């Protein structure tokens, strides 16, 4: 073993370098967890039977009334003379189940051994997790044939979906509440709740078709926890081009994997008392999540970013800078762009229209010059993509067709990069599809 001895100051300096690398690893793990939550789901159509201490059970029964289920496939075999030591080590590291239960998640073990042998072994080892005997194709259908593995399922009313699977070294890091929850679509962490997004690509399992949809109705969820609801134009004046302000809220929700419902409003309904109770200025969008209601998009996006992973850095200084860019987009860049829209749509018939438009365009150019200089050749405004970039790009998109943005190639490329993000495309498609459905016929 190599041992280098250095002064305390040099040691702290070396530790700081290591800490920076550790933080980057943490951020990379957070990004991976967010990507895992965006993994499409596949619907489970098989009727699987299990035997537990209380008798027979179905896959739905294994959820024990909760929304999420993690199953660990322990390699315990009938009359097993030497149970798998690796599987037993996993079992020894399982955290107190109450913490998972409090976060709407059930953990259960399954094995091929008879339930009497399972119970005897579990008692001998001092384990408390629920453990079931499986006799049918449950293991094989979910990619566990001769070895071990871990599957994650999500229950939405009567429907069950498979959301994740791992085996081999994929189970090595498990053992805490957080590492287990990071495998689930409903990643409930200290920073808040990140429910799954209901956007599923077609998939097949046991001959069953998966589903693909983005919830666009105001119906109540069948889940124990309701989805947030945003209000949108019944018929958006932008013609479904993704320029209405609910777009930035949809986009933020998609980035963090939060499913949501929408409630469309006509222009007259927006001015009525029921809506003004949510938005005192009679505009859209509003955001409702339980008892909480918000009505400014900056506040809404900040709330979403603050309560979910993915849009604000964990580092306090980087987080503050990302929030700073959110305010810059809304307070410095957007007002002049909105002023340009007012000139175009309300002042076009005035004799001084051309001079006024030129004046406003030059003011916008000044702002864009400063922003272009600051962005330089970077991909995003400050490190990784953040809520600051989301808000800035949504504001800049309002310049489409003006020719102003094309004068700044790095800003044009910046907007294009953001528009290519899968979350943006989902939000854009959802808003466009809703507009098309509302105007059909």
ZIFENNOR-V65411 format. One record per residue. N is the residue number from 1. RES is the residue in three letters. PSI is psi in whole degrees, -180 to 180 (999 if undefined). D_LAST is the distance of its C-alpha to the last C-alpha in whole Angstrom. Layout:
n & res & psi & d_last
N & RES & PSI & D_LAST
N & RES & PSI & D_LAST
//
This chain:
n & res & psi & d_last
1 & UNK & 128 & 77
2 & UNK & 131 & 77
3 & UNK & 115 & 78
4 & UNK & 129 & 77
5 & UNK & 128 & 79
6 & UNK & 174 & 78
7 & UNK & 160 & 78
8 & UNK & -40 & 76
9 & UNK & -43 & 74
10 & UNK & -35 & 73
11 & UNK & -43 & 72
12 & UNK & -34 & 70
13 & UNK & -43 & 68
14 & UNK & -37 & 68
15 & UNK & -38 & 66
16 & UNK & -40 & 64
17 & UNK & -43 & 63
18 & UNK & -40 & 62
19 & UNK & -38 & 60
20 & UNK & -41 & 58
21 & UNK & -38 & 57
22 & UNK & -40 & 57
23 & UNK & -38 & 54
24 & UNK & -39 & 52
25 & UNK & -41 & 53
26 & UNK & -44 & 51
27 & UNK & -38 & 48
28 & UNK & -39 & 48
29 & UNK & -37 & 48
30 & UNK & -41 & 45
31 & UNK & -39 & 43
32 & UNK & -41 & 43
33 & UNK & -40 & 43
34 & UNK & -40 & 39
35 & UNK & -38 & 39
36 & UNK & -40 & 39
37 & UNK & -24 & 37
38 & UNK & -1 & 34
39 & UNK & 132 & 35
40 & UNK & 156 & 32
41 & UNK & 162 & 33
42 & UNK & 136 & 33
43 & UNK & 140 & 33
44 & UNK & 121 & 36
45 & UNK & -8 & 36
46 & UNK & 151 & 40
47 & UNK & 99 & 42
48 & UNK & 144 & 45
49 & UNK & 139 & 48
50 & UNK & 162 & 50
51 & UNK & 124 & 54
52 & UNK & -175 & 55
53 & UNK & -29 & 58
54 & UNK & 5 & 56
55 & UNK & -156 & 55
56 & UNK & 154 & 52
57 & UNK & 156 & 49
58 & UNK & 172 & 45
59 & UNK & -39 & 43
60 & UNK & -36 & 41
61 & UNK & -32 & 45
62 & UNK & -24 & 46
63 & UNK & -24 & 44
64 & UNK & 40 & 46
65 & UNK & 1 & 43
66 & UNK & 174 & 42
67 & UNK & -33 & 39
68 & UNK & 148 & 41
69 & UNK & 128 & 43
70 & UNK & 123 & 46
71 & UNK & 128 & 48
72 & UNK & 124 & 51
73 & UNK & 94 & 52
74 & UNK & 142 & 56
75 & UNK & 15 & 58
76 & UNK & 122 & 60
77 & UNK & 165 & 61
78 & UNK & 134 & 63
79 & UNK & 44 & 67
80 & UNK & 116 & 66
81 & UNK & -21 & 70
82 & UNK & 82 & 68
83 & UNK & 147 & 65
84 & UNK & 121 & 63
85 & UNK & -35 & 65
86 & UNK & -43 & 62
87 & UNK & -37 & 59
88 & UNK & -34 & 62
89 & UNK & -40 & 62
90 & UNK & -45 & 58
91 & UNK & -38 & 59
92 & UNK & -25 & 61
93 & UNK & 0 & 59
94 & UNK & 130 & 56
95 & UNK & 176 & 56
96 & UNK & 125 & 56
97 & UNK & -20 & 53
98 & UNK & -33 & 53
99 & UNK & -36 & 51
100 & UNK & -42 & 48
101 & UNK & -38 & 48
102 & UNK & -17 & 47
103 & UNK & 32 & 45
104 & UNK & 32 & 43
105 & UNK & 134 & 44
106 & UNK & 137 & 46
107 & UNK & 130 & 49
108 & UNK & 146 & 50
109 & UNK & 149 & 53
110 & UNK & 147 & 53
111 & UNK & 165 & 55
112 & UNK & -15 & 57
113 & UNK & 152 & 60
114 & UNK & 150 & 60
115 & UNK & -34 & 59
116 & UNK & -41 & 63
117 & UNK & -37 & 64
118 & UNK & -47 & 61
119 & UNK & -41 & 62
120 & UNK & -43 & 66
121 & UNK & -42 & 65
122 & UNK & -42 & 63
123 & UNK & -43 & 65
124 & UNK & -37 & 68
125 & UNK & -11 & 66
126 & UNK & 27 & 65
127 & UNK & 153 & 61
128 & UNK & -5 & 59
129 & UNK & 147 & 56
130 & UNK & 141 & 54
131 & UNK & 130 & 55
132 & UNK & 149 & 54
133 & UNK & 136 & 55
134 & UNK & 132 & 52
135 & UNK & -16 & 53
136 & UNK & -149 & 50
137 & UNK & 17 & 48
138 & UNK & -49 & 47
139 & UNK & -52 & 49
140 & UNK & -39 & 48
141 & UNK & -21 & 45
142 & UNK & 38 & 45
143 & UNK & 19 & 47
144 & UNK & 105 & 50
145 & UNK & -75 & 52
146 & UNK & -12 & 56
147 & UNK & -145 & 56
148 & UNK & 170 & 54
149 & UNK & 171 & 51
150 & UNK & 127 & 48
151 & UNK & 151 & 45
152 & UNK & 135 & 42
153 & UNK & 155 & 40
154 & UNK & 134 & 37
155 & UNK & 127 & 36
156 & UNK & 94 & 32
157 & UNK & -126 & 33
158 & UNK & -9 & 34
159 & UNK & 141 & 33
160 & UNK & 137 & 35
161 & UNK & 143 & 35
162 & UNK & 129 & 38
163 & UNK & -20 & 37
164 & UNK & 154 & 41
165 & UNK & 144 & 44
166 & UNK & 160 & 47
167 & UNK & -173 & 51
168 & UNK & -133 & 54
169 & UNK & -7 & 55
170 & UNK & -19 & 51
171 & UNK & -1 & 53
172 & UNK & -34 & 56
173 & UNK & -1 & 55
174 & UNK & 160 & 53
175 & UNK & -12 & 55
176 & UNK & 163 & 54
177 & UNK & -42 & 51
178 & UNK & -39 & 49
179 & UNK & -33 & 50
180 & UNK & -45 & 48
181 & UNK & -31 & 45
182 & UNK & -15 & 45
183 & UNK & -9 & 44
184 & UNK & 158 & 41
185 & UNK & -28 & 37
186 & UNK & 73 & 38
187 & UNK & 93 & 41
188 & UNK & 103 & 42
189 & UNK & -177 & 45
190 & UNK & -30 & 47
191 & UNK & -8 & 45
192 & UNK & -173 & 42
193 & UNK & 131 & 39
194 & UNK & 85 & 37
195 & UNK & 166 & 35
196 & UNK & 157 & 33
197 & UNK & 134 & 29
198 & UNK & 70 & 27
199 & UNK & 99 & 26
200 & UNK & 132 & 28
201 & UNK & 157 & 28
202 & UNK & 140 & 28
203 & UNK & 162 & 32
204 & UNK & 138 & 34
205 & UNK & 126 & 37
206 & UNK & 36 & 39
207 & UNK & -2 & 36
208 & UNK & 146 & 33
209 & UNK & 139 & 30
210 & UNK & -177 & 30
211 & UNK & 158 & 26
212 & UNK & 111 & 24
213 & UNK & 155 & 22
214 & UNK & 122 & 22
215 & UNK & 126 & 21
216 & UNK & 32 & 19
217 & UNK & 168 & 19
218 & UNK & 14 & 21
219 & UNK & 154 & 23
220 & UNK & 141 & 27
221 & UNK & 149 & 28
222 & UNK & -3 & 30
223 & UNK & 166 & 33
224 & UNK & -35 & 36
225 & UNK & 129 & 35
226 & UNK & 151 & 31
227 & UNK & 156 & 30
228 & UNK & 155 & 29
229 & UNK & 132 & 26
230 & UNK & 144 & 25
231 & UNK & 144 & 23
232 & UNK & 166 & 20
233 & UNK & 135 & 18
234 & UNK & -41 & 14
235 & UNK & 101 & 13
236 & UNK & 132 & 16
237 & UNK & -13 & 17
238 & UNK & -1 & 19
239 & UNK & 27 & 15
240 & UNK & 27 & 16
241 & UNK & 6 & 19
242 & UNK & 26 & 21
243 & UNK & -15 & 23
244 & UNK & 150 & 22
245 & UNK & -16 & 25
246 & UNK & -16 & 24
247 & UNK & -43 & 24
248 & UNK & -30 & 28
249 & UNK & -45 & 28
250 & UNK & -45 & 26
251 & UNK & -46 & 28
252 & UNK & -43 & 31
253 & UNK & -39 & 30
254 & UNK & -39 & 29
255 & UNK & -37 & 33
256 & UNK & -1 & 34
257 & UNK & 29 & 33
258 & UNK & 116 & 31
259 & UNK & 156 & 28
260 & UNK & 165 & 26
261 & UNK & 159 & 23
262 & UNK & 149 & 21
263 & UNK & 107 & 20
264 & UNK & 145 & 17
265 & UNK & 140 & 18
266 & UNK & 168 & 17
267 & UNK & -36 & 20
268 & UNK & -40 & 21
269 & UNK & -29 & 22
270 & UNK & -24 & 23
271 & UNK & -2 & 26
272 & UNK & 164 & 27
273 & UNK & -37 & 30
274 & UNK & -42 & 29
275 & UNK & -35 & 27
276 & UNK & -22 & 30
277 & UNK & -25 & 32
278 & UNK & -39 & 31
279 & UNK & 102 & 31
280 & UNK & -19 & 33
281 & UNK & 5 & 31
282 & UNK & 42 & 28
283 & UNK & 179 & 26
284 & UNK & 158 & 25
285 & UNK & 166 & 25
286 & UNK & 164 & 28
287 & UNK & 124 & 29
288 & UNK & 128 & 30
289 & UNK & 97 & 33
290 & UNK & -127 & 35
291 & UNK & -10 & 37
292 & UNK & 134 & 36
293 & UNK & 135 & 33
294 & UNK & 154 & 33
295 & UNK & -1 & 31
296 & UNK & 133 & 33
297 & UNK & -35 & 31
298 & UNK & -45 & 35
299 & UNK & -38 & 36
300 & UNK & -50 & 33
301 & UNK & -40 & 34
302 & UNK & -42 & 38
303 & UNK & -46 & 37
304 & UNK & -47 & 35
305 & UNK & -33 & 38
306 & UNK & -24 & 41
307 & UNK & 5 & 40
308 & UNK & 157 & 39
309 & UNK & 150 & 41
310 & UNK & -22 & 40
311 & UNK & -12 & 39
312 & UNK & 133 & 42
313 & UNK & 156 & 46
314 & UNK & -34 & 48
315 & UNK & 130 & 51
316 & UNK & -44 & 51
317 & UNK & -45 & 52
318 & UNK & -36 & 49
319 & UNK & -46 & 47
320 & UNK & -38 & 48
321 & UNK & -38 & 47
322 & UNK & -42 & 44
323 & UNK & -37 & 43
324 & UNK & -42 & 45
325 & UNK & -29 & 42
326 & UNK & -47 & 39
327 & UNK & -37 & 41
328 & UNK & -41 & 42
329 & UNK & -45 & 38
330 & UNK & -33 & 37
331 & UNK & -29 & 40
332 & UNK & -43 & 41
333 & UNK & -48 & 39
334 & UNK & -41 & 35
335 & UNK & -42 & 37
336 & UNK & -35 & 37
337 & UNK & -39 & 34
338 & UNK & -38 & 32
339 & UNK & -38 & 35
340 & UNK & -40 & 34
341 & UNK & -38 & 30
342 & UNK & -43 & 31
343 & UNK & -45 & 33
344 & UNK & -40 & 30
345 & UNK & -22 & 28
346 & UNK & -15 & 30
347 & UNK & 11 & 33
348 & UNK & -31 & 33
349 & UNK & -1 & 34
350 & UNK & 150 & 37
351 & UNK & -26 & 40
352 & UNK & 16 & 41
353 & UNK & -50 & 38
354 & UNK & -44 & 39
355 & UNK & -40 & 42
356 & UNK & -43 & 40
357 & UNK & -42 & 38
358 & UNK & -42 & 41
359 & UNK & -46 & 43
360 & UNK & -43 & 40
361 & UNK & -39 & 39
362 & UNK & -35 & 43
363 & UNK & -40 & 43
364 & UNK & -42 & 40
365 & UNK & -39 & 42
366 & UNK & -43 & 45
367 & UNK & -43 & 43
368 & UNK & -33 & 42
369 & UNK & -47 & 45
370 & UNK & -43 & 47
371 & UNK & -42 & 44
372 & UNK & -42 & 44
373 & UNK & -41 & 48
374 & UNK & -41 & 48
375 & UNK & -42 & 45
376 & UNK & -131 & 48
377 & UNK & 11 & 47
378 & UNK & 158 & 46
379 & UNK & -43 & 43
380 & UNK & 174 & 42
381 & UNK & -36 & 43
382 & UNK & 89 & 46
383 & UNK & -130 & 46
384 & UNK & 163 & 44
385 & UNK & 137 & 40
386 & UNK & 180 & 40
387 & UNK & -28 & 37
388 & UNK & -42 & 39
389 & UNK & -41 & 38
390 & UNK & -48 & 34
391 & UNK & -40 & 34
392 & UNK & -45 & 36
393 & UNK & -41 & 33
394 & UNK & -36 & 30
395 & UNK & -47 & 32
396 & UNK & -29 & 33
397 & UNK & -22 & 30
398 & UNK & -11 & 29
399 & UNK & 1 & 31
400 & UNK & 132 & 29
401 & UNK & -11 & 29
402 & UNK & -22 & 32
403 & UNK & -11 & 35
404 & UNK & -42 & 37
405 & UNK & -33 & 36
406 & UNK & -16 & 37
407 & UNK & -10 & 41
408 & UNK & 90 & 41
409 & UNK & -38 & 41
410 & UNK & -32 & 42
411 & UNK & -38 & 39
412 & UNK & -43 & 37
413 & UNK & -36 & 38
414 & UNK & -47 & 38
415 & UNK & -42 & 34
416 & UNK & -39 & 33
417 & UNK & -44 & 35
418 & UNK & -40 & 33
419 & UNK & -19 & 30
420 & UNK & -8 & 31
421 & UNK & 137 & 32
422 & UNK & -38 & 30
423 & UNK & -39 & 29
424 & UNK & -45 & 28
425 & UNK & -40 & 26
426 & UNK & -44 & 24
427 & UNK & -43 & 24
428 & UNK & -47 & 22
429 & UNK & -39 & 20
430 & UNK & -44 & 19
431 & UNK & -42 & 18
432 & UNK & -45 & 16
433 & UNK & -38 & 14
434 & UNK & -42 & 14
435 & UNK & -45 & 12
436 & UNK & -40 & 10
437 & UNK & -33 & 9
438 & UNK & -22 & 9
439 & UNK & -5 & 6
440 & UNK & 137 & 4
441 & UNK & 999 & 0
//
